[in-house]
Amino acid sequence: ESDPGLELELIGLPRDIEPLRLPETSRVRVETAPAWTAGRAGDWFWHRRHLARWARQREVDVVFFPAGNRRICALDPIPTVATIHDLGELEIPEKYSRLRRLRVQHEILPAIRDVTRRITISEPSRAAICEATGLQAEQVDLIPNGVDARFQPGDPRAARGELAERYELYRPFFLYVARLEHPAKNHLNLLRAFAREGLAERYDLVLIGADWPGCEVIYEAISELGLSRAVRRPGFVPDEDMPLFYQAATALTFVSRFEGFGLPIVEAQASGCPLLVSSVEPMSSLAGDAGWRVDPACVASIGAGLQALSVDVVLREILRERGLARAERWSWDRAARETLEVLRAAVGERAALRLAG
């Protein structure tokens, strides 16, 4: 949309392509990947053996991997650009299998070095990429995420009414938007803090997110802490309902141990939702002066933040106003334009190398 002269060849699995609802035009051509690529082995084989041929047949100028930390490979002489969101496998090794960590070390990191250009979404991710690959900071372009236009401030009372009807949420609630995994998202310390402060008498704690490896540990903690009635788990929530949760929540409690970015933080800011946020980077910087910072490793710190936000209406309003002011800086239009600049630069660099050779 940012460039009327750009043409896009998009290929992916049906589950990835269909939600985009992309109309096929002369500028956007969509192709569904073969069914055998859905598994890990088929996915690897397609990228390693078929992608280069696919790109040559279509005479593309550049190949872009929007999730380069999952699957990435250099396709010399075709320019390649990859966005690497984070290197969580190296930052929180206990979260991943040994096979996954080995693949990152022996496949992903070399490919990050080999591609024409690489993008990441935060300064901590850039530092981690440079440390792991030996690249210099200027060799990794920084393009922060944006926030979708559907996240806007609304009437909290109306939003609570909608949620009461759709999700049977009748009490004030704190919100955490993160897949239910352990230990990276730090649900256990949030649950312990919520129980420690006795907030279940007045508030619900809404955990939005799909089940992930380790979720059984979270469920056990909910039961052991006596929070079964106060903790609500709606699972994976449709996109159209997400603004309602931010608009209605007392605060977003984003206490993750590690993130490449932390998109719910900026979604909450744009929606006028107060923030309780981990003091770990980049989450702390994303929140800026619009969040109550807590030590994610300290239950007492999280509890103090929850208690303060539960009783101090003025504090919540201050954080809300500051968040709305900060939300203006997160733009997908800007991210798209800057990404396109990197793609064009990759094409130019490869052309210059060919001429020099």
C-alpha positions as CSV (number, residue, x, y, z in Angstrom):
1,E,0.0,0.0,0.0
2,S,2.9,2.4,0.6
3,D,4.2,2.0,-3.0
4,P,1.9,1.7,-6.0
5,G,4.8,0.3,-8.1
6,L,5.5,-2.6,-5.8
7,E,4.5,-6.2,-6.8
8,L,4.2,-8.9,-4.2
9,E,4.4,-12.7,-4.7
10,L,3.1,-14.2,-1.4
11,I,3.4,-17.9,-0.6
12,G,2.3,-19.6,2.6
13,L,0.2,-22.3,4.2
14,P,-3.6,-21.9,4.0
15,R,-3.8,-21.3,7.8
16,D,-1.5,-18.3,7.3
17,I,-2.8,-16.9,4.0
18,E,-6.6,-17.2,4.5
19,P,-6.9,-14.8,7.5
20,L,-5.3,-12.1,5.5
21,R,-8.3,-12.0,3.1
22,L,-6.1,-10.7,0.3
23,P,-7.7,-10.0,-3.0
24,E,-5.6,-11.2,-5.9
25,T,-4.7,-8.3,-8.2
26,S,-2.0,-7.7,-10.8
27,R,0.2,-6.4,-7.9
28,V,-0.5,-9.1,-5.3
29,R,-0.3,-12.7,-6.3
30,V,-1.0,-15.3,-3.7
31,E,0.1,-18.9,-3.8
32,T,-0.7,-21.7,-1.3
33,A,2.3,-23.8,-0.3
34,P,2.0,-27.6,-0.9
35,A,0.3,-29.5,2.0
36,W,3.5,-31.6,2.6
37,T,5.2,-28.4,3.8
38,A,3.0,-28.2,6.9
39,G,5.3,-30.4,8.9
40,R,8.7,-29.5,10.2
41,A,10.6,-31.8,7.8
42,G,8.6,-30.6,4.8
43,D,8.9,-26.9,5.8
44,W,12.7,-27.3,6.1
45,F,13.0,-29.2,2.8
46,W,10.9,-26.6,0.9
47,H,13.0,-23.7,2.1
48,R,16.3,-25.5,1.5
49,R,15.5,-27.1,-1.8
50,H,12.5,-25.4,-3.5
51,L,12.5,-21.8,-2.4
52,A,15.5,-20.7,-4.6
53,R,13.9,-22.3,-7.7
54,W,10.5,-20.9,-6.9
55,A,12.0,-17.4,-6.6
56,R,14.0,-17.7,-9.9
57,Q,11.0,-18.9,-11.8
58,R,9.1,-15.8,-10.8
59,E,12.1,-13.5,-11.4
60,V,11.7,-11.9,-8.0
61,D,14.0,-9.0,-7.1
62,V,14.3,-9.9,-3.4
63,V,13.0,-12.5,-1.0
64,F,11.7,-11.4,2.4
65,F,11.4,-13.6,5.5
66,P,9.1,-11.7,7.9
67,A,9.8,-14.3,10.7
68,G,13.5,-15.0,10.1
69,N,14.2,-16.6,13.4
70,R,11.9,-19.5,12.5
71,R,13.1,-20.3,8.9
72,I,15.7,-18.4,7.0
73,C,18.3,-19.1,4.3
74,A,20.4,-17.1,2.0
75,L,19.5,-17.5,-1.7
76,D,22.6,-16.1,-3.5
77,P,22.5,-14.5,-6.0
78,I,18.9,-13.5,-5.1
79,P,19.0,-10.8,-2.4
80,T,17.4,-12.0,0.9
81,V,16.1,-9.9,3.8
82,A,15.0,-11.4,7.2
83,T,13.3,-9.9,10.2
84,I,14.6,-11.6,13.4
85,H,12.3,-10.8,16.2
86,D,14.4,-12.3,19.0
87,L,16.7,-15.1,20.0
88,G,14.7,-16.5,22.8
89,E,16.3,-20.0,22.4
90,L,19.6,-18.4,23.6
91,E,18.0,-16.1,26.2
92,I,15.8,-18.7,27.9
93,P,17.2,-22.0,27.0
94,E,15.0,-24.0,29.4
95,K,12.0,-23.0,27.4
96,Y,13.1,-24.9,24.3
97,S,14.1,-28.4,23.4
98,R,17.8,-29.3,22.8
99,L,17.1,-30.0,19.1
100,R,15.6,-26.5,18.7
101,R,18.6,-24.8,20.4
102,L,21.0,-26.8,18.2
103,R,19.1,-25.7,15.1
104,V,19.4,-22.1,16.1
105,Q,23.1,-22.5,16.7
106,H,24.0,-24.4,13.6
107,E,21.4,-23.2,11.1
108,I,19.7,-20.0,12.0
109,L,22.7,-18.0,13.3
110,P,24.9,-18.8,10.2
111,A,21.9,-17.9,7.9
112,I,21.5,-14.5,9.8
113,R,25.1,-13.8,8.9
114,D,24.7,-14.9,5.3
115,V,21.5,-13.0,4.2
116,T,21.9,-9.7,2.4
117,R,20.1,-7.6,5.1
118,R,18.6,-8.3,8.5
119,I,16.0,-6.4,10.5
120,T,15.0,-6.6,14.1
121,I,12.4,-4.9,16.3
122,S,14.2,-3.7,19.5
123,E,17.6,-2.6,20.7
124,P,17.9,-5.7,23.1
125,S,17.2,-8.0,20.1
126,R,19.8,-6.2,18.0
127,A,22.3,-6.5,20.8
128,A,21.6,-10.2,21.2
129,I,21.9,-10.8,17.4
130,C,25.2,-9.0,17.3
131,E,26.6,-10.9,20.3
132,A,25.5,-14.3,18.9
133,T,26.6,-13.7,15.3
134,G,29.6,-11.3,15.5
135,L,27.8,-8.8,13.4
136,Q,28.1,-5.0,14.1
137,A,25.1,-3.0,15.2
138,E,25.0,-1.1,11.8
139,Q,24.6,-4.4,10.1
140,V,21.2,-5.0,11.8
141,D,18.5,-2.5,10.9
142,L,16.1,-1.6,13.7
143,I,12.4,-1.2,12.8
144,P,10.1,-1.3,15.8
145,N,6.6,-2.8,15.5
146,G,3.5,-0.8,15.1
147,V,0.0,-1.0,16.6
148,D,-3.1,-1.9,14.7
149,A,-5.7,0.9,14.2
150,R,-8.4,-1.1,15.8
151,F,-6.8,-0.4,19.2
152,Q,-8.4,2.9,20.3
153,P,-9.7,4.2,23.6
154,G,-13.3,3.5,24.2
155,D,-16.0,3.7,26.9
156,P,-14.9,1.3,29.7
157,R,-18.5,0.8,30.9
158,A,-19.7,-0.2,27.4
159,A,-16.7,-2.5,27.0
160,R,-17.5,-4.2,30.3
161,G,-21.1,-4.7,29.2
162,E,-20.0,-6.4,26.0
163,L,-17.6,-8.6,27.9
164,A,-20.2,-9.6,30.4
165,E,-22.5,-10.7,27.6
166,R,-19.8,-12.5,25.5
167,Y,-17.5,-13.9,28.2
168,E,-19.5,-13.7,31.4
169,L,-17.0,-11.3,32.9
170,Y,-18.9,-9.4,35.6
171,R,-16.2,-8.1,38.0
172,P,-13.4,-5.7,37.5
173,F,-10.3,-7.5,36.2
174,F,-6.6,-7.3,35.6
175,L,-5.5,-8.5,32.2
176,Y,-2.5,-10.5,30.9
177,V,-2.2,-11.1,27.2
178,A,0.4,-13.9,26.6
179,R,0.2,-17.5,25.5
180,L,0.0,-19.8,28.6
181,E,3.6,-21.1,28.7
182,H,6.1,-21.6,31.4
183,P,8.5,-20.2,32.5
184,A,9.1,-17.3,30.0
185,K,5.8,-15.5,30.5
186,N,6.1,-15.6,34.3
187,H,2.5,-16.5,35.0
188,L,3.4,-18.1,38.3
189,N,4.8,-15.0,39.9
190,L,1.8,-13.0,38.7
191,L,-0.6,-15.6,40.2
192,R,1.4,-15.6,43.5
193,A,1.3,-11.8,43.7
194,F,-2.4,-11.7,43.0
195,A,-3.1,-14.3,45.7
196,R,-0.7,-12.6,48.2
197,E,-2.5,-9.3,48.0
198,G,-5.9,-10.9,48.4
199,L,-7.2,-9.4,45.2
200,A,-9.4,-12.3,44.3
201,E,-12.0,-11.0,46.7
202,R,-12.6,-7.9,44.5
203,Y,-11.0,-8.7,41.1
204,D,-10.7,-11.3,38.4
205,L,-7.4,-12.0,36.6
206,V,-8.0,-12.6,32.9
207,L,-5.3,-14.7,31.2
208,I,-5.8,-14.4,27.4
209,G,-3.7,-16.8,25.3
210,A,-3.6,-20.2,23.8
211,D,-2.2,-23.2,25.8
212,W,1.5,-23.8,25.2
213,P,4.1,-26.2,26.6
214,G,4.2,-25.7,30.3
215,C,0.6,-24.6,30.7
216,E,-0.1,-27.5,33.1
217,V,2.2,-25.8,35.6
218,I,0.1,-22.7,35.4
219,Y,-3.1,-24.6,35.9
220,E,-1.7,-26.4,38.9
221,A,-0.7,-23.1,40.5
222,I,-4.2,-21.6,40.0
223,S,-5.7,-24.5,41.9
224,E,-3.1,-24.6,44.7
225,L,-3.4,-20.9,45.3
226,G,-7.2,-21.1,45.6
227,L,-7.7,-18.9,42.5
228,S,-9.9,-21.2,40.4
229,R,-12.9,-18.8,40.6
230,A,-11.0,-15.6,40.1
231,V,-8.7,-16.6,37.3
232,R,-10.5,-16.5,33.9
233,R,-9.0,-18.2,30.9
234,P,-10.9,-17.4,27.7
235,G,-8.1,-18.9,25.6
236,F,-7.3,-17.5,22.2
237,V,-9.5,-14.4,21.8
238,P,-10.6,-13.3,18.3
239,D,-8.9,-10.1,17.0
240,E,-12.2,-8.1,17.0
241,D,-12.7,-8.7,20.7
242,M,-9.3,-7.8,21.9
243,P,-9.9,-4.0,22.1
244,L,-12.8,-4.6,24.5
245,F,-10.5,-6.3,27.0
246,Y,-8.0,-3.5,27.0
247,Q,-10.7,-0.8,27.3
248,A,-12.4,-2.6,30.2
249,A,-9.4,-3.8,32.2
250,T,-8.2,-2.1,35.4
251,A,-4.7,-2.6,34.0
252,L,-2.6,-4.8,31.7
253,T,-0.2,-6.8,33.9
254,F,2.7,-7.6,31.5
255,V,5.3,-9.3,33.7
256,S,7.1,-11.4,31.1
257,R,10.7,-12.4,31.8
258,F,11.7,-12.0,28.2
259,E,10.3,-10.4,25.0
260,G,11.7,-9.3,21.7
261,F,9.2,-6.5,21.8
262,G,6.0,-6.9,23.8
263,L,3.2,-5.9,21.4
264,P,0.4,-6.0,24.1
265,I,2.2,-3.1,25.8
266,V,1.6,-0.7,22.9
267,E,-1.8,-2.2,22.2
268,A,-2.8,-1.3,25.8
269,Q,-1.3,2.2,25.4
270,A,-3.3,2.9,22.3
271,S,-6.5,1.6,24.0
272,G,-6.1,3.7,27.1
273,C,-5.3,0.8,29.4
274,P,-3.0,1.5,32.4
275,L,0.1,-0.6,32.5
276,L,1.9,-2.7,35.1
277,V,5.0,-3.8,33.3
278,S,8.2,-5.8,33.7
279,S,11.3,-3.7,34.4
280,V,13.2,-5.9,31.8
281,E,14.1,-4.4,28.5
282,P,12.6,-3.7,25.9
283,M,9.4,-3.8,27.9
284,S,10.4,-1.1,30.3
285,S,11.4,1.3,27.5
286,L,8.2,0.6,25.6
287,A,6.1,1.5,28.6
288,G,8.2,4.6,29.3
289,D,6.5,6.9,31.9
290,A,3.2,5.2,31.2
291,G,3.8,2.1,33.2
292,W,4.3,1.0,36.9
293,R,7.5,-1.1,36.7
294,V,7.9,-4.3,38.6
295,D,10.7,-6.8,39.1
296,P,9.4,-9.9,37.3
297,A,11.4,-12.1,39.7
298,C,9.9,-10.6,42.8
299,V,6.4,-11.5,43.9
300,A,6.3,-8.7,46.4
301,S,7.2,-6.1,43.7
302,I,4.4,-7.4,41.4
303,G,2.0,-7.4,44.3
304,A,2.8,-3.9,45.3
305,G,2.1,-2.7,41.8
306,L,-1.2,-4.7,41.6
307,Q,-2.3,-3.2,44.9
308,A,-1.5,0.3,44.0
309,L,-3.3,0.1,40.7
310,S,-6.3,-1.5,42.3
311,V,-7.0,1.4,44.7
312,D,-5.5,4.5,43.1
313,V,-7.9,5.8,40.5
314,V,-5.8,8.9,39.9
315,L,-2.7,6.8,39.2
316,R,-4.6,4.8,36.7
317,E,-5.8,7.9,34.9
318,I,-2.3,9.4,34.8
319,L,-0.9,6.2,33.3
320,R,-3.8,6.0,30.9
321,E,-3.1,9.6,29.6
322,R,0.6,9.0,29.3
323,G,0.1,5.8,27.4
324,L,-2.2,7.5,24.9
325,A,0.4,10.1,24.3
326,R,3.1,7.5,23.7
327,A,0.9,5.3,21.4
328,E,1.3,7.8,18.6
329,R,4.9,6.7,18.0
330,W,4.0,3.1,17.1
331,S,3.0,2.9,13.4
332,W,2.7,0.0,11.0
333,D,2.8,2.5,8.1
334,R,6.2,3.7,9.3
335,A,7.3,0.1,9.8
336,A,6.2,-0.8,6.3
337,R,8.0,2.2,4.7
338,E,11.2,1.5,6.6
339,T,11.1,-2.2,5.7
340,L,10.6,-1.3,2.0
341,E,13.7,0.9,2.2
342,V,15.7,-2.1,3.5
343,L,14.4,-4.3,0.8
344,R,15.4,-1.8,-1.9
345,A,18.8,-1.4,-0.3
346,A,19.3,-5.1,-0.4
347,V,18.6,-5.2,-4.1
348,G,21.0,-2.3,-4.7
349,E,23.8,-3.8,-2.7
350,R,23.5,-7.1,-4.5
351,A,23.5,-5.3,-7.9
352,A,26.6,-3.4,-6.9
353,L,28.4,-6.6,-5.9
354,R,27.6,-8.1,-9.3
355,L,28.9,-5.1,-11.1
356,A,32.1,-5.1,-9.0
357,G,32.6,-8.8,-9.6
